[in-house]
Amino acid sequence: MSAQWQYAGSYNNLSNTAANKKGSIHDDGPARKLGFKGAFVPGSVVGACAMASIMSRFGTGWFDGGWYDLNFVSPVYTSDEVAATGHEVEASTMECSVVDKVGRLCCAGQAGLGTEIPWSRGPGDESIFPRAKVGTEFNEMTFSIEPLDVQPLLDASCETAEVWQKYIHPEHLMPIALRICDFELTPFEGVRPPGMWAQHALVQYKPLPFGKYRMSEHLAEKGVSGRTNFMNFQFHLFDESGEEVAVGRHKCKLIRDE
């Protein structure tokens, strides 16, 4: 591959697949109360948009051992036209992003080949959310994923690559992981809801064909970032044989009461 490899996707309007989740950041009213223009497009949709550059760079070889770490740095609204971009860092790593037409950075991250975990393993600040204990485990979930389950994500992110008719898009795992979280076990304190998903990170060990899977999850980290406090949740995905096929994290941040 050329050392000058770059990617620039087409500009599209992304869809808000969580618009019916009243009281969430994907609902106009709560988002505006926090000072935003309106409801956010979900991080999984923005992440699926970013994934186009990763697949352009590494192809399906990424499925046999690949990772990404995506940070959602500013909201994407349905009125925004955004595109995925990417450029090479080294032979096996790249930077990837989602930007709007005026150059506003919405999502910034890195991706690459290999199975090294791309995040810190530290528990963070235990004084944040004192009743939410790092290590708290949630109930496991067993589920099946079929092409029709993933299609709304593909449509919302304007993703048409045929590979996603054969394999599960990794960003489809993030809303499943969110459903497993039991916030009664990890209560938010000292912040103003709703929460905003700030980061998606994942390591995939092998291809994910459609079928039956099991997911476990726990609270892995807490901390402070700017005017927000955050929790970072870690999940592990197992196939029907019991083999671990992916591990990921999704970070929730909330504006701090001050």
RABELDA-V12972 format. One record per residue. PHI is phi as a letter, one per 40 degrees, with the letter a starting at -180 (none if undefined). PSI is psi in degrees with one decimal (none if undefined). OMEGA is omega in radians with two decimals (none if undefined). Layout:
BEGIN
PHI:PSI:OMEGA  PHI:PSI:OMEGA
END
This chain:
BEGIN
none:147.0:3.13  c:141.8:3.09  c:-13.8:-3.12  c:18.1:-3.08  d:132.8:3.06  a:158.7:3.12  b:137.0:3.04  b:108.0:-3.13  c:174.6:3.11  c:154.3:3.13  c:134.3:3.14  a:157.9:2.95  c:124.2:3.10  c:155.5:-3.09  b:151.4:3.11  c:95.2:-3.10  c:-7.6:-3.12  b:20.8:-3.08  c:-22.5:-3.13  c:0.3:-3.14  c:85.5:-3.07  c:138.2:-3.13  g:-6.7:-3.14  c:174.5:3.10  c:-10.5:3.11  c:7.0:3.12  b:129.3:-3.04  d:-48.4:-3.04  d:-57.4:3.13  c:-37.2:3.13  c:-41.6:-3.14  c:-32.6:3.10  c:-26.8:3.09  c:1.4:3.07  g:9.2:3.14  c:165.2:-3.08  c:-27.9:-3.11  i:-163.7:-3.08  c:144.5:3.11  c:141.8:2.83  c:134.8:-3.09  d:148.8:3.11  d:-33.6:3.13  c:-34.3:3.12  c:-43.4:3.09  c:-41.8:3.11  c:-37.9:3.09  c:-35.2:3.05  c:-46.1:-3.14  c:-32.6:-3.07  c:-23.6:3.13  d:-37.8:3.14  c:-34.3:3.13  c:-42.8:3.13  c:-33.9:3.09  c:-37.7:-3.10  c:-49.1:-2.95  b:-16.3:-3.11  g:-162.4:-3.08  c:-9.9:3.02  c:-24.4:3.10  c:-31.2:-3.10  c:-26.3:-3.09  c:6.9:3.13  i:91.6:-3.11  a:162.3:-3.09  a:159.6:2.94  a:159.4:3.11  a:104.7:-3.03  b:129.3:3.11  b:127.5:-3.14  c:102.4:-2.93  c:-19.2:3.03  a:153.8:-3.03  c:150.2:2.89  b:124.9:3.08  b:158.1:-3.13  c:-21.2:3.12  c:-12.0:-3.12  c:138.5:2.91  c:119.9:-3.07  b:160.5:-3.14  a:151.2:3.03  c:141.5:3.04  b:162.6:3.11  a:155.3:3.01  a:156.2:-3.08  c:139.7:2.97  b:-55.6:3.03  b:-177.2:-3.08  d:-33.5:-3.05  b:9.2:3.12  b:156.3:-3.13  a:160.1:2.93  b:141.1:-3.13  b:152.1:-3.09  a:166.3:2.96  b:127.3:-3.09  b:157.1:3.04  c:-177.8:-2.99  c:-20.2:3.11  c:8.5:3.07  g:5.1:3.11  c:129.3:-3.14  c:121.0:-3.13  b:-37.1:-3.11  a:132.7:3.14  b:135.5:-3.14  a:-174.6:3.06  b:160.7:3.10  a:162.9:3.13  a:-177.9:3.06  c:153.5:-3.13  h:173.3:-3.06  b:18.3:3.07  c:133.7:-3.12  c:127.6:-3.05  c:17.0:-3.10  b:162.5:3.07  c:144.3:3.14  c:-0.2:-3.10  c:152.0:-3.12  c:-18.8:-3.13  g:-157.5:-3.00  c:109.9:-3.11  c:-13.0:3.12  c:-16.3:3.11  c:135.9:-3.11  f:66.9:-2.97  d:-25.6:-3.14  c:-2.5:3.08  b:104.0:-3.01  c:128.1:3.05  d:134.0:-3.07  h:-11.9:3.11  d:127.0:-3.12  b:145.6:3.09  b:165.4:3.12  c:135.4:3.08  c:156.7:3.10  b:135.2:3.01  b:136.1:-3.02  a:164.3:3.03  b:144.7:3.08  b:123.7:3.12  b:163.9:-3.09  d:-39.6:-3.12  c:-25.3:3.11  c:-34.5:-3.05  c:-20.2:-3.03  d:-39.8:3.11  d:-37.0:3.08  c:-44.0:3.14  c:-43.9:3.13  c:-43.1:-3.08  c:-31.1:-3.11  c:5.0:3.13  f:36.4:-3.12  c:121.4:-3.07  b:6.0:-3.10  c:134.7:-3.08  c:-23.6:-3.10  d:-28.8:-3.10  c:0.2:2.95  c:-7.9:3.14  b:-34.5:-3.08  b:154.1:3.13  c:130.5:3.03  c:128.1:-3.07  c:-27.8:3.13  c:-16.3:3.05  c:-22.2:-3.13  c:-25.7:-3.03  c:-45.8:3.07  c:-30.5:3.07  c:-45.4:3.11  c:-36.9:3.10  c:-40.1:-3.14  c:-29.1:-3.14  c:-30.8:-3.10  d:131.7:3.07  b:98.6:-3.03  c:-7.2:2.98  c:-25.9:3.09  c:-21.2:-3.14  b:70.0:-3.00  c:145.3:3.06  c:134.9:3.11  a:144.2:3.08  g:21.5:-3.10  b:167.3:3.12  b:113.5:3.07  c:164.4:0.11  c:166.6:3.09  c:159.7:3.11  b:131.3:3.12  c:119.9:-2.95  b:-19.1:-3.03  a:138.7:2.96  b:127.9:3.08  b:146.5:-3.05  a:144.1:2.92  b:127.1:3.12  b:127.6:-3.06  c:-25.7:-3.11  a:165.4:3.12  d:151.3:-3.11  b:86.9:3.06  c:159.6:3.09  c:144.5:-3.11  i:-153.3:-3.01  c:137.8:-3.12  a:164.6:3.05  b:139.8:-3.13  b:133.2:2.97  b:159.0:-3.04  a:149.9:3.09  a:162.7:3.03  c:120.1:-3.01  b:-25.0:-2.98  a:149.0:3.00  b:155.7:3.12  a:-172.7:-3.10  b:136.9:3.07  a:107.8:-3.12  g:-125.4:-3.14  c:16.9:-3.12  b:155.4:2.88  b:151.1:-3.08  b:157.7:2.91  b:142.2:3.11  b:122.4:-3.08  b:138.1:-3.12  b:132.9:3.12  b:155.0:3.10  b:131.6:-3.09  b:131.6:-3.13  b:141.4:3.08  c:-175.9:-3.02  c:-23.7:3.11  c:-8.9:-3.10  g:0.0:3.13  c:136.1:3.07  c:125.7:-3.05  b:-13.2:3.11  a:154.0:3.00  b:140.3:-3.08  a:169.2:3.06  b:148.0:2.99  b:128.2:-3.03  b:130.9:3.08  b:126.1:3.09  b:149.4:3.11  b:144.4:3.13  c:131.3:-3.06  c:140.4:2.99  c:124.6:3.14  a:none:none
END
